[in-house]
Amino acid sequence: MKQRPISNPVKSFSFPAKNALPSITIHLYEDTKNVEHVTAYLEDGGVWYNAGIVSNEGLHLVDVKLGSWTGKEIQITGRVVGWTIKLLRYNEVKMKWEINDFEGHPTKEIDLDGDGIQELVSPEENAVPPMVTIHHWNVESKVFESAQLDPDASKMYNIDREKQLTYSYLFQEEGN
């Protein structure tokens, strides 16, 4: 949506131009019928973009900060049926804003491989079987790669592994 909301924001975060990131403002709005529902908008040079719902449990659970992957993204964390992290990333090649929406379980930033780049790690303890989702920023292709890792559930379900297909998940967003 490239349209300014009618009401006034309840909170705004301004980020000055830096590292080819234009000067922008993130505005947070509470729903007029249910203040627990918070929607974020990105304002860039008078153009407004709807980033979607960032909390359905109130403004106090929303955090907005500069992301650590390219220096050209804003990270919004909030609670929406579990936790969500929205990365609003400026793509210099396409000259447009893109969004990564990581939903689900609480996510931590951890440098798993010691390369100086934080991975988003989400332990999904209540899943059956429990699993971990890892989102890795690929510096070369400038996209996130995601993998879900889960333990062998065959013993838990008393399944004969020789007669079952096994699989893993590896996802990569569309590149530049």
LODREN-652853 format. One record per atom (N, C-alpha, C): x, y, z; residue in one letter. Coordinates in Angstrom, 2 decimals. Layout:
N
X / Y / Z / A
...
***
This chain:
176
0.86 / -1.17 / 0.00 / M
0.00 / 0.00 / 0.00 / M
0.90 / 1.23 / 0.00 / M
0.66 / 2.13 / -0.90 / K
1.45 / 3.35 / -0.96 / K
0.55 / 4.54 / -0.61 / K
-0.08 / 4.44 / 0.55 / Q
-1.02 / 5.46 / 0.95 / Q
-0.88 / 5.71 / 2.44 / Q
-0.94 / 6.96 / 2.84 / R
-0.79 / 7.33 / 4.24 / R
-2.09 / 6.99 / 4.98 / R
-1.97 / 6.38 / 6.19 / P
-3.17 / 6.12 / 6.98 / P
-3.84 / 7.43 / 7.40 / P
-5.12 / 7.35 / 7.72 / I
-5.89 / 8.55 / 8.06 / I
-5.54 / 9.06 / 9.46 / I
-5.40 / 8.18 / 10.43 / S
-5.15 / 8.60 / 11.81 / S
-3.67 / 8.94 / 12.03 / S
-3.37 / 9.43 / 13.22 / N
-1.99 / 9.75 / 13.58 / N
-1.31 / 8.53 / 14.20 / N
0.00 / 8.36 / 13.95 / P
0.70 / 7.21 / 14.53 / P
0.81 / 7.35 / 16.05 / P
0.86 / 6.21 / 16.73 / V
1.06 / 6.24 / 18.18 / V
2.54 / 6.30 / 18.53 / V
3.39 / 5.88 / 17.59 / K
4.83 / 5.93 / 17.81 / K
5.53 / 5.93 / 16.46 / K
6.63 / 6.69 / 16.37 / S
7.40 / 6.75 / 15.12 / S
8.88 / 6.62 / 15.43 / S
9.60 / 6.01 / 14.50 / F
11.05 / 5.82 / 14.62 / F
11.68 / 6.38 / 13.33 / F
12.58 / 7.35 / 13.47 / S
13.23 / 7.94 / 12.31 / S
14.66 / 7.43 / 12.19 / S
15.06 / 7.15 / 10.96 / F
16.42 / 6.68 / 10.67 / F
17.02 / 7.61 / 9.61 / F
18.13 / 8.28 / 9.94 / P
18.76 / 9.18 / 8.95 / P
19.40 / 8.38 / 7.82 / P
19.61 / 9.05 / 6.70 / A
20.27 / 8.40 / 5.55 / A
21.66 / 7.92 / 5.98 / A
21.99 / 6.67 / 5.60 / K
23.26 / 6.06 / 6.00 / K
23.51 / 4.83 / 5.14 / K
24.74 / 4.64 / 4.65 / N
25.11 / 3.44 / 3.87 / N
24.16 / 3.19 / 2.71 / N
23.79 / 4.20 / 1.98 / A
22.87 / 4.10 / 0.84 / A
21.43 / 3.80 / 1.27 / A
21.17 / 3.76 / 2.60 / L
19.80 / 3.63 / 3.08 / L
19.22 / 5.03 / 3.12 / L
18.10 / 5.26 / 2.41 / P
17.52 / 6.61 / 2.43 / P
17.00 / 6.96 / 3.82 / P
16.81 / 8.23 / 4.07 / S
16.22 / 8.70 / 5.32 / S
14.76 / 8.23 / 5.34 / S
14.40 / 7.46 / 6.37 / I
13.05 / 6.89 / 6.43 / I
12.49 / 7.02 / 7.84 / I
11.18 / 6.80 / 7.94 / T
10.51 / 6.77 / 9.24 / T
9.58 / 5.56 / 9.27 / T
9.60 / 4.85 / 10.38 / I
8.65 / 3.75 / 10.62 / I
7.58 / 4.30 / 11.56 / I
6.33 / 4.20 / 11.16 / H
5.20 / 4.67 / 11.96 / H
4.40 / 3.45 / 12.43 / H
4.03 / 3.44 / 13.70 / L
3.22 / 2.37 / 14.26 / L
1.83 / 2.91 / 14.59 / L
0.81 / 2.17 / 14.17 / Y
-0.58 / 2.57 / 14.38 / Y
-1.32 / 1.47 / 15.14 / Y
-2.12 / 1.88 / 16.11 / E
-3.00 / 0.95 / 16.80 / E
-4.35 / 0.93 / 16.08 / E
-4.95 / -0.24 / 15.99 / D
-6.27 / -0.37 / 15.40 / D
-7.27 / 0.40 / 16.26 / D
-8.18 / 1.14 / 15.65 / T
-9.13 / 1.95 / 16.41 / T
-10.14 / 1.10 / 17.18 / T
-10.40 / -0.12 / 16.72 / K
-11.34 / -1.00 / 17.41 / K
-10.66 / -1.92 / 18.41 / K
-9.36 / -2.18 / 18.21 / N
-8.62 / -3.07 / 19.11 / N
-7.17 / -2.58 / 19.19 / N
-6.83 / -1.86 / 20.24 / V
-5.50 / -1.24 / 20.35 / V
-4.38 / -2.26 / 20.49 / V
-4.72 / -3.51 / 20.71 / E
-3.70 / -4.56 / 20.78 / E
-3.10 / -4.84 / 19.40 / E
-3.85 / -4.56 / 18.34 / H
-3.38 / -4.79 / 16.97 / H
-2.60 / -3.56 / 16.50 / H
-1.32 / -3.79 / 16.19 / V
-0.43 / -2.71 / 15.78 / V
0.06 / -2.98 / 14.35 / V
-0.07 / -1.97 / 13.48 / T
0.37 / -2.07 / 12.09 / T
1.51 / -1.08 / 11.88 / T
2.51 / -1.51 / 11.09 / A
3.66 / -0.65 / 10.79 / A
3.58 / -0.15 / 9.37 / A
4.02 / 1.09 / 9.19 / Y
4.14 / 1.71 / 7.87 / Y
5.54 / 2.27 / 7.74 / Y
6.10 / 2.16 / 6.56 / L
7.40 / 2.75 / 6.25 / L
7.15 / 3.98 / 5.39 / L
7.72 / 5.11 / 5.79 / E
7.62 / 6.34 / 5.00 / E
8.99 / 6.66 / 4.43 / E
9.06 / 6.74 / 3.10 / D
10.32 / 7.03 / 2.41 / D
10.07 / 8.16 / 1.40 / D
10.56 / 9.34 / 1.72 / G
10.41 / 10.47 / 0.80 / G
8.98 / 10.81 / 0.46 / G
8.08 / 10.70 / 1.42 / G
6.68 / 11.03 / 1.19 / G
5.86 / 9.87 / 0.64 / G
6.50 / 8.74 / 0.32 / V
5.79 / 7.55 / -0.15 / V
5.63 / 6.60 / 1.05 / V
4.43 / 6.08 / 1.23 / W
4.11 / 5.23 / 2.37 / W
3.91 / 3.79 / 1.91 / W
4.47 / 2.85 / 2.70 / Y
4.34 / 1.42 / 2.43 / Y
3.79 / 0.73 / 3.67 / Y
2.78 / -0.12 / 3.50 / N
2.21 / -0.87 / 4.60 / N
3.05 / -2.12 / 4.84 / N
3.65 / -2.24 / 6.02 / A
4.47 / -3.42 / 6.36 / A
3.64 / -4.49 / 7.05 / A
2.39 / -4.22 / 7.33 / G
1.51 / -5.23 / 7.91 / G
1.44 / -5.18 / 9.43 / G
0.71 / -6.13 / 9.98 / I
0.54 / -6.21 / 11.44 / I
1.85 / -6.67 / 12.06 / I
2.31 / -5.97 / 13.08 / V
3.56 / -6.32 / 13.76 / V
3.32 / -6.76 / 15.21 / V
2.09 / -6.62 / 15.70 / S
1.75 / -7.15 / 17.02 / S
0.24 / -7.27 / 17.12 / S
-0.21 / -8.37 / 17.72 / N
-1.63 / -8.47 / 18.06 / N
-1.80 / -8.55 / 19.57 / N
-0.71 / -8.15 / 20.29 / E
-0.76 / -8.12 / 21.75 / E
-0.28 / -6.79 / 22.31 / E
-0.28 / -5.74 / 21.49 / G
0.02 / -4.41 / 21.99 / G
1.35 / -3.82 / 21.55 / G
1.40 / -2.49 / 21.63 / L
2.56 / -1.71 / 21.22 / L
3.79 / -2.01 / 22.07 / L
3.59 / -2.33 / 23.35 / H
4.72 / -2.55 / 24.26 / H
5.60 / -3.74 / 23.85 / H
5.12 / -4.60 / 22.97 / L
5.90 / -5.76 / 22.53 / L
6.60 / -5.54 / 21.19 / L
6.53 / -4.33 / 20.63 / V
7.13 / -4.04 / 19.32 / V
8.48 / -3.36 / 19.51 / V
9.48 / -3.87 / 18.78 / D
10.82 / -3.29 / 18.79 / D
11.20 / -2.94 / 17.35 / D
11.76 / -1.76 / 17.15 / V
12.17 / -1.31 / 15.81 / V
13.64 / -0.91 / 15.90 / V
14.47 / -1.46 / 15.01 / K
15.89 / -1.11 / 15.02 / K
16.48 / -1.30 / 13.62 / K
17.68 / -0.75 / 13.44 / L
18.42 / -0.95 / 12.20 / L
18.92 / -2.38 / 12.17 / L
18.72 / -3.08 / 11.06 / G
19.18 / -4.47 / 10.94 / G
20.69 / -4.55 / 10.82 / G
21.22 / -5.75 / 11.01 / S
22.68 / -5.93 / 11.04 / S
23.23 / -6.66 / 9.82 / S
22.41 / -6.95 / 8.81 / W
22.89 / -7.77 / 7.70 / W
23.53 / -6.94 / 6.60 / W
22.86 / -5.92 / 6.13 / T
23.43 / -5.10 / 5.05 / T
23.58 / -3.64 / 5.46 / T
22.96 / -3.26 / 6.57 / G
22.93 / -1.86 / 6.96 / G
21.88 / -1.09 / 6.21 / G
21.13 / -1.79 / 5.38 / K
20.09 / -1.16 / 4.56 / K
18.72 / -1.77 / 4.85 / K
18.55 / -2.22 / 6.11 / E
17.26 / -2.78 / 6.45 / E
16.84 / -2.35 / 7.85 / E
15.54 / -2.33 / 8.04 / I
14.95 / -2.02 / 9.33 / I
14.32 / -3.31 / 9.84 / I
14.60 / -3.64 / 11.10 / Q
14.09 / -4.86 / 11.70 / Q
12.98 / -4.50 / 12.69 / Q
11.79 / -5.07 / 12.47 / I
10.66 / -4.86 / 13.36 / I
10.30 / -6.21 / 13.97 / I
10.33 / -6.28 / 15.28 / T
10.01 / -7.51 / 15.99 / T
8.75 / -7.29 / 16.82 / T
7.83 / -8.24 / 16.78 / G
6.61 / -8.13 / 17.56 / G
5.97 / -9.49 / 17.75 / G
4.90 / -9.50 / 18.49 / R
4.21 / -10.76 / 18.79 / R
2.92 / -10.83 / 17.96 / R
2.92 / -11.74 / 16.98 / V
1.75 / -11.98 / 16.15 / V
1.57 / -13.50 / 16.08 / V
0.65 / -14.02 / 16.88 / V
0.42 / -15.47 / 16.94 / V
1.77 / -16.18 / 16.96 / V
2.49 / -16.03 / 18.03 / G
3.89 / -16.42 / 18.11 / G
4.68 / -15.15 / 17.92 / G
5.86 / -15.23 / 17.43 / W
6.70 / -14.05 / 17.22 / W
6.91 / -13.83 / 15.74 / W
7.14 / -12.60 / 15.37 / T
7.43 / -12.28 / 13.98 / T
8.57 / -11.27 / 13.93 / T
9.42 / -11.44 / 12.95 / I
10.43 / -10.43 / 12.63 / I
10.19 / -10.04 / 11.18 / I
9.98 / -8.76 / 10.97 / K
9.84 / -8.25 / 9.61 / K
11.10 / -7.44 / 9.31 / K
11.76 / -7.78 / 8.21 / L
12.91 / -7.02 / 7.74 / L
12.47 / -6.23 / 6.52 / L
12.49 / -4.92 / 6.63 / L
12.18 / -4.06 / 5.51 / L
13.52 / -3.66 / 4.92 / L
13.83 / -4.20 / 3.75 / R
15.18 / -4.07 / 3.18 / R
15.13 / -3.29 / 1.88 / R
16.03 / -2.30 / 1.78 / Y
16.10 / -1.52 / 0.55 / Y
17.02 / -2.22 / -0.44 / Y
16.48 / -2.58 / -1.60 / N
17.24 / -3.24 / -2.65 / N
17.74 / -2.16 / -3.61 / N
19.04 / -1.88 / -3.55 / E
19.62 / -0.82 / -4.39 / E
19.53 / -1.15 / -5.88 / E
19.69 / -2.43 / -6.23 / V
19.66 / -2.83 / -7.63 / V
18.28 / -2.56 / -8.22 / V
17.24 / -2.99 / -7.51 / K
15.86 / -2.81 / -7.99 / K
15.27 / -1.46 / -7.59 / K
15.99 / -0.74 / -6.72 / M
15.56 / 0.57 / -6.22 / M
14.14 / 0.50 / -5.65 / M
13.93 / -0.48 / -4.76 / K
12.62 / -0.61 / -4.12 / K
12.79 / -1.28 / -2.76 / K
11.75 / -1.17 / -1.94 / W
11.73 / -1.80 / -0.63 / W
11.19 / -3.22 / -0.77 / W
11.82 / -4.16 / -0.05 / E
11.39 / -5.55 / -0.02 / E
11.18 / -5.94 / 1.44 / E
10.39 / -6.96 / 1.65 / I
10.11 / -7.40 / 3.02 / I
10.40 / -8.88 / 3.17 / I
11.07 / -9.23 / 4.25 / N
11.20 / -10.62 / 4.69 / N
10.37 / -10.73 / 5.95 / N
9.49 / -11.70 / 6.01 / D
8.61 / -11.87 / 7.16 / D
8.90 / -13.24 / 7.78 / D
9.63 / -13.25 / 8.88 / F
9.97 / -14.49 / 9.57 / F
8.99 / -14.66 / 10.73 / F
8.04 / -15.56 / 10.56 / E
6.99 / -15.76 / 11.57 / E
7.18 / -17.07 / 12.28 / E
6.63 / -17.14 / 13.47 / G
6.63 / -18.41 / 14.19 / G
7.06 / -18.27 / 15.63 / G
8.18 / -18.86 / 15.94 / H
8.66 / -18.93 / 17.31 / H
9.66 / -17.82 / 17.58 / H
9.94 / -17.55 / 18.86 / P
10.94 / -16.52 / 19.18 / P
12.25 / -16.80 / 18.44 / P
12.87 / -15.75 / 17.94 / T
14.08 / -15.87 / 17.14 / T
15.21 / -15.12 / 17.80 / T
16.39 / -15.72 / 17.79 / K
17.58 / -15.09 / 18.35 / K
18.59 / -14.86 / 17.24 / K
19.38 / -13.79 / 17.38 / E
20.46 / -13.52 / 16.43 / E
21.74 / -14.13 / 17.00 / E
22.29 / -15.10 / 16.27 / I
23.51 / -15.80 / 16.71 / I
24.42 / -16.00 / 15.50 / I
25.70 / -15.72 / 15.67 / D
26.68 / -15.99 / 14.60 / D
27.12 / -17.45 / 14.75 / D
26.45 / -18.34 / 14.04 / L
26.71 / -19.78 / 14.19 / L
28.02 / -20.24 / 13.57 / L
28.43 / -19.60 / 12.48 / D
29.61 / -20.09 / 11.77 / D
30.83 / -19.19 / 11.92 / D
30.75 / -18.17 / 12.78 / G
31.91 / -17.33 / 13.06 / G
32.33 / -16.42 / 11.93 / G
31.42 / -16.13 / 10.98 / D
31.79 / -15.27 / 9.85 / D
31.48 / -13.80 / 10.10 / D
31.00 / -13.48 / 11.30 / G
30.69 / -12.10 / 11.63 / G
29.29 / -11.68 / 11.24 / G
28.53 / -12.57 / 10.62 / I
27.15 / -12.28 / 10.19 / I
26.20 / -13.09 / 11.06 / I
25.25 / -12.40 / 11.66 / Q
24.28 / -13.06 / 12.55 / Q
23.29 / -13.89 / 11.74 / Q
23.05 / -15.10 / 12.19 / E
21.95 / -15.90 / 11.67 / E
20.74 / -15.69 / 12.58 / E
19.54 / -15.80 / 12.01 / L
18.32 / -15.80 / 12.80 / L
18.02 / -17.25 / 13.13 / L
18.02 / -17.58 / 14.42 / V
17.84 / -18.95 / 14.86 / V
16.55 / -19.03 / 15.66 / V
15.67 / -19.95 / 15.26 / S
14.37 / -20.09 / 15.91 / S
14.18 / -21.51 / 16.40 / S
14.37 / -21.73 / 17.73 / P
14.09 / -23.06 / 18.27 / P
12.59 / -23.26 / 18.42 / P
12.07 / -24.26 / 17.76 / E
10.64 / -24.52 / 17.78 / E
10.39 / -25.72 / 18.69 / E
10.42 / -25.42 / 20.00 / E
10.37 / -26.47 / 21.02 / E
9.04 / -27.19 / 21.09 / E
7.95 / -26.53 / 20.73 / N
6.63 / -27.14 / 20.84 / N
6.20 / -27.88 / 19.58 / N
7.05 / -27.86 / 18.56 / A
6.74 / -28.61 / 17.34 / A
6.94 / -30.10 / 17.61 / A
6.29 / -30.94 / 16.82 / V
6.46 / -32.39 / 16.95 / V
6.95 / -32.92 / 15.62 / V
8.17 / -33.41 / 15.53 / P
9.19 / -33.35 / 16.59 / P
9.75 / -31.93 / 16.70 / P
10.41 / -31.62 / 17.83 / P
11.02 / -30.29 / 17.97 / P
12.00 / -30.04 / 16.83 / P
12.13 / -28.78 / 16.42 / M
13.03 / -28.45 / 15.31 / M
13.64 / -27.08 / 15.54 / M
14.61 / -26.77 / 14.72 / V
15.25 / -25.45 / 14.73 / V
15.22 / -24.93 / 13.30 / V
14.82 / -23.67 / 13.14 / T
14.87 / -23.03 / 11.84 / T
16.00 / -22.00 / 11.86 / T
16.82 / -22.01 / 10.82 / I
17.94 / -21.09 / 10.71 / I
17.79 / -20.29 / 9.42 / I
17.90 / -18.96 / 9.55 / H
17.86 / -18.07 / 8.40 / H
19.25 / -17.44 / 8.29 / H
19.93 / -17.69 / 7.17 / H
21.31 / -17.24 / 6.96 / H
21.34 / -16.22 / 5.83 / H
22.00 / -15.07 / 6.06 / W
22.14 / -14.05 / 5.02 / W
23.30 / -14.45 / 4.12 / W
23.03 / -14.67 / 2.83 / N
24.06 / -15.01 / 1.86 / N
24.58 / -13.70 / 1.26 / N
25.82 / -13.36 / 1.61 / V
26.42 / -12.09 / 1.19 / V
26.56 / -12.00 / -0.32 / V
26.89 / -13.11 / -0.97 / E
27.12 / -13.10 / -2.41 / E
25.83 / -12.90 / -3.21 / E
24.81 / -13.67 / -2.90 / S
23.55 / -13.56 / -3.65 / S
22.61 / -12.51 / -3.05 / S
22.94 / -12.00 / -1.87 / K
22.16 / -10.97 / -1.17 / K
20.72 / -11.41 / -0.93 / K
20.57 / -12.64 / -0.47 / V
19.27 / -13.18 / -0.10 / V
19.41 / -14.00 / 1.17 / V
18.29 / -14.25 / 1.84 / F
18.29 / -15.15 / 2.99 / F
18.09 / -16.57 / 2.52 / F
18.85 / -17.48 / 3.09 / E
18.65 / -18.92 / 2.90 / E
18.16 / -19.47 / 4.22 / E
17.18 / -20.34 / 4.18 / S
16.58 / -20.86 / 5.40 / S
16.58 / -22.37 / 5.38 / S
16.80 / -22.93 / 6.55 / A
16.77 / -24.39 / 6.68 / A
16.04 / -24.75 / 7.96 / A
15.27 / -25.83 / 7.91 / Q
14.64 / -26.37 / 9.11 / Q
15.31 / -27.69 / 9.42 / Q
15.76 / -27.80 / 10.64 / L
16.45 / -29.01 / 11.09 / L
15.61 / -29.68 / 12.16 / L
15.37 / -30.98 / 11.99 / D
14.64 / -31.69 / 13.03 / D
15.27 / -33.04 / 13.27 / D
15.10 / -33.57 / 14.48 / P
15.70 / -34.87 / 14.79 / P
14.94 / -36.00 / 14.10 / P
15.56 / -37.13 / 14.06 / D
14.92 / -38.33 / 13.51 / D
13.76 / -38.71 / 14.43 / D
12.56 / -38.64 / 13.91 / A
11.36 / -38.92 / 14.72 / A
10.94 / -40.38 / 14.67 / A
11.72 / -41.20 / 13.96 / S
11.29 / -42.58 / 13.77 / S
11.15 / -43.34 / 15.09 / S
12.05 / -43.09 / 16.02 / K
11.96 / -43.80 / 17.31 / K
10.75 / -43.33 / 18.11 / K
10.43 / -42.04 / 18.01 / M
9.31 / -41.50 / 18.75 / M
7.99 / -42.12 / 18.27 / M
7.91 / -42.39 / 16.97 / Y
6.68 / -42.94 / 16.39 / Y
6.79 / -44.44 / 16.10 / Y
7.90 / -45.05 / 16.50 / N
8.13 / -46.48 / 16.29 / N
8.01 / -46.84 / 14.79 / N
8.72 / -46.06 / 13.97 / I
8.68 / -46.24 / 12.52 / I
9.94 / -46.96 / 12.06 / I
9.79 / -47.86 / 11.12 / D
10.93 / -48.55 / 10.52 / D
11.56 / -47.62 / 9.49 / D
12.77 / -47.12 / 9.79 / R
13.44 / -46.14 / 8.92 / R
13.73 / -46.68 / 7.53 / R
13.93 / -47.96 / 7.40 / E
14.26 / -48.55 / 6.10 / E
13.11 / -48.43 / 5.11 / E
11.88 / -48.22 / 5.61 / K
10.71 / -48.17 / 4.73 / K
10.12 / -46.76 / 4.62 / K
10.83 / -45.76 / 5.13 / Q
10.30 / -44.40 / 5.12 / Q
11.20 / -43.46 / 4.33 / Q
10.60 / -42.53 / 3.62 / L
11.36 / -41.49 / 2.95 / L
11.81 / -40.46 / 3.98 / L
12.97 / -39.90 / 3.79 / T
13.44 / -38.83 / 4.67 / T
13.58 / -37.56 / 3.83 / T
13.55 / -36.44 / 4.50 / Y
13.62 / -35.17 / 3.78 / Y
14.15 / -34.09 / 4.70 / Y
14.53 / -32.99 / 4.10 / S
14.90 / -31.78 / 4.84 / S
14.38 / -30.60 / 4.04 / S
14.37 / -29.45 / 4.66 / Y
13.86 / -28.25 / 3.99 / Y
15.03 / -27.27 / 3.81 / Y
15.19 / -26.74 / 2.63 / L
16.13 / -25.67 / 2.38 / L
15.45 / -24.69 / 1.42 / L
15.33 / -23.46 / 1.86 / F
14.63 / -22.46 / 1.07 / F
15.57 / -21.30 / 0.77 / F
15.41 / -20.70 / -0.38 / Q
16.16 / -19.49 / -0.70 / Q
15.19 / -18.53 / -1.37 / Q
15.20 / -17.28 / -0.86 / E
14.32 / -16.29 / -1.49 / E
14.84 / -15.94 / -2.87 / E
14.01 / -15.28 / -3.65 / E
14.38 / -14.89 / -5.01 / E
15.51 / -13.87 / -4.93 / E
16.57 / -14.07 / -5.72 / G
17.73 / -13.19 / -5.70 / G
17.56 / -11.97 / -6.57 / G
18.62 / -11.14 / -6.61 / N
18.60 / -9.89 / -7.39 / N
18.62 / -10.16 / -8.87 / N
***
